[in-house]
Amino acid sequence: MAFAIQWTDTAEKYDNDSLLKNCYLQTLSSAKEPDSQENPNLFIEGDNYPVLKLLKNQYKQKVDTIYIDPPYNTGNNFTYSDNFSTSSDRHSAWLSFMNRRLLLARDFLCDSGCIFIAIDQSELYQLKLLCDMIFGEDNFVNDFMWLHGKGKKDTWSRTLQQHTLCYAKNKKYLKAFCEIEKTSWAKTNPDNDSRGNWFSGSISFTEKRSNPNHKNYYSIKSPSGIEWTRQWMVNQEEMKKLLSENKIYFGPAPEYKGVPRVKIFNNEQTEVIPKNIIDCTDSTRKAQKKLDELLGYKDSKTHAFDNPKPVDLIEHLIEITDMKNDALIMDFFAGSGTTFEAVSSLNARDGGKRRCILIQKAEAIQIKSDKKASSPQNPDFQTIADICRARITIVAQKYNSQILMKKLQTPDAFSSDKE
Ligand SMILES: C[S@@+](CC[C@H](N)C(=O)[O-])C[C@H]1O[C@@H](n2cnc3c(N)ncnc32)[C@H](O)[C@@H]1O
């Protein structure tokens, strides 16, 4: 029996689809003159709920990866508001808000697509149950935990990780995830190979586990003539190459009677199944520093934006999906626009043509008594959408990419511009 999470629903204005008839996305500008041949990246300023509804027909089943980093409902106020609690109920308003948006998100994903949702322990367990209802428990891929710095401490413990729940639209069609790892730990060189130290990895299934009907079921011979017939992890062509490069180890000479294994040298790149603990990226503090520098915040006491995600964290998540390098990526809680920088940087690194759609509402910047979120070089930031636009303009120039800027226009936009 599936567990269903229950909450008291909080209605939203745009539940009523008929109100969308008077809403439209107005093109503001482009960071670079759009090339009519290409579909540029898209930034939309507005509440993601009506915006997603407006985009639905155009992008239904077209998005490969969604990455979102919604408000966590910590009860704090950051540059953005992060409190959905009422005096009697900590979770219902947040669940109502997320339920609407995740139901829409599901429809944007193509069959082979997946969604990553960043969260901390404030709503992790509620979110897992909500997503099980929306995407199906069987489509849960994993929780990719990110070690984000020194940890968030209370009296009893320091929490080192933040969470990233990943769900497939349909696990049957989701490609296996894969991470490229560089070997550095080989300490020995049993056959004095001139290429240096190596360690050996498995390259076959045991005879018992081998499938004689598999296309990779064949025989190879060791230098001493011992024949090994089994199912290999590479096809015959690849095996021939490995043998000719002296990369298959059959145990010490002259017997050569060990089970054949593949030699992996230091600095060689190997494809591995990704760990669900991410410890190879920048910390929150480093991400904040880099964003401050990019936006011209020289005074280290003021930050442009609280808790931006590191660019390399989002790059890592996109990379491990091993999706085509022209994938369409969506982030409808764009914040400072980290996802755009991650996609641009990844494209620059591997020559890809990934595109992204970002949505960020014109949330007024929460100004705290000890810090004011306006920069000496960008004194005009009134809203988080302004920060996002400033960042993506700089990033688009750096990477020579195009991003079309749009804004949700609603009949009441002129009376209350700031949401
Ligand atoms: C945790 S932050 C995202 C940070 C982002 N990942 C980054 O690296 O900068 C969440 C963002 O969601 C935005 N947000 C909250 N509700 C929204 C809504 N209804 N529509 C669009 N954006 C929203 C907030 O203004 C905030 O910028």
Ligand as a Chemical Component Dictionary entry (heavy atoms), coordinates in Angstrom:
data_LIG
# 
_chem_comp.id                   LIG 
_chem_comp.type                 NON-POLYMER 
_chem_comp.pdbx_formal_charge   0 
_chem_comp.three_letter_code    LIG 
# 
loop_
_chem_comp_atom.comp_id 
_chem_comp_atom.atom_id 
_chem_comp_atom.alt_atom_id 
_chem_comp_atom.type_symbol 
_chem_comp_atom.charge 
_chem_comp_atom.model_Cartn_x 
_chem_comp_atom.model_Cartn_y 
_chem_comp_atom.model_Cartn_z 
_chem_comp_atom.pdbx_ordinal 
LIG C1  C1  C 0  16.720 28.735 -2.569 1  
LIG S1  S1  S 1  16.476 30.022 -3.674 2  
LIG C2  C2  C 0  17.218 29.405 -5.155 3  
LIG C3  C3  C 0  18.681 29.667 -5.219 4  
LIG C4  C4  C 0  19.324 29.276 -6.512 5  
LIG N1  N1  N 0  19.396 27.855 -6.640 6  
LIG C5  C5  C 0  20.703 29.871 -6.625 7  
LIG O1  O1  O 0  21.684 29.137 -6.680 8  
LIG O2  O2  O -1 20.803 31.100 -6.647 9  
LIG C6  C6  C 0  14.778 29.927 -4.020 10 
LIG C7  C7  C 0  14.302 30.981 -4.973 11 
LIG O3  O3  O 0  12.972 30.705 -5.360 12 
LIG C8  C8  C 0  12.310 31.946 -5.556 13 
LIG N2  N2  N 0  10.846 31.743 -5.532 14 
LIG C9  C9  C 0  10.063 31.510 -4.457 15 
LIG N3  N3  N 0  8.776  31.385 -4.835 16 
LIG C10 C10 C 0  8.743  31.531 -6.184 17 
LIG C11 C11 C 0  7.698  31.509 -7.151 18 
LIG N4  N4  N 0  6.431  31.316 -6.814 19 
LIG N5  N5  N 0  8.016  31.709 -8.441 20 
LIG C12 C12 C 0  9.317  31.915 -8.814 21 
LIG N6  N6  N 0  10.340 31.970 -7.931 22 
LIG C13 C13 C 0  10.075 31.764 -6.639 23 
LIG C14 C14 C 0  12.829 32.801 -4.434 24 
LIG O4  O4  O 0  12.649 34.185 -4.743 25 
LIG C15 C15 C 0  14.302 32.384 -4.386 26 
LIG O5  O5  O 0  15.057 33.223 -5.204 27 
# 
loop_
_chem_comp_bond.comp_id 
_chem_comp_bond.atom_id_1 
_chem_comp_bond.atom_id_2 
_chem_comp_bond.value_order 
_chem_comp_bond.pdbx_ordinal 
LIG C1  S1  SING 1  
LIG S1  C2  SING 2  
LIG S1  C6  SING 3  
LIG C2  C3  SING 4  
LIG C3  C4  SING 5  
LIG C4  N1  SING 6  
LIG C4  C5  SING 7  
LIG C5  O1  DOUB 8  
LIG C5  O2  SING 9  
LIG C6  C7  SING 10 
LIG C7  O3  SING 11 
LIG C7  C15 SING 12 
LIG O3  C8  SING 13 
LIG C8  N2  SING 14 
LIG C8  C14 SING 15 
LIG N2  C9  SING 16 
LIG N2  C13 SING 17 
LIG C9  N3  DOUB 18 
LIG N3  C10 SING 19 
LIG C10 C11 SING 20 
LIG C10 C13 DOUB 21 
LIG C11 N4  SING 22 
LIG C11 N5  DOUB 23 
LIG N5  C12 SING 24 
LIG C12 N6  DOUB 25 
LIG N6  C13 SING 26 
LIG C14 O4  SING 27 
LIG C14 C15 SING 28 
LIG C15 O5  SING 29 
# 
